[in-house]
């Protein structure tokens, strides 16, 4: 297993653990789950509000950074996460 894959799996386990402690996240309970993956405009703003209130937002963002996921994870879109990594 590569170092990147190991980090991705570790972050995934952290996210799953946090979800067990805090319960379902807003994206899991959403009536419009695509808002986190294909949203633009109003849907994206609505999904971001869900991320702002999410108790597992830090774990979600860490996983998305390790896994390079598409969509809104941890309150940031993939391009936003890419810029965050490039700025670090």
Secondary structure, DSSP 8 states (H G I E B T S, - for coil): --HHHHHHHHHHHHHHHHHHHH---HHHH-S-GGGGTT--HHHHHHHHHHHHT-TTHHHHHHHHHHHT-SS-BTTB-HHHHHHHHHH-
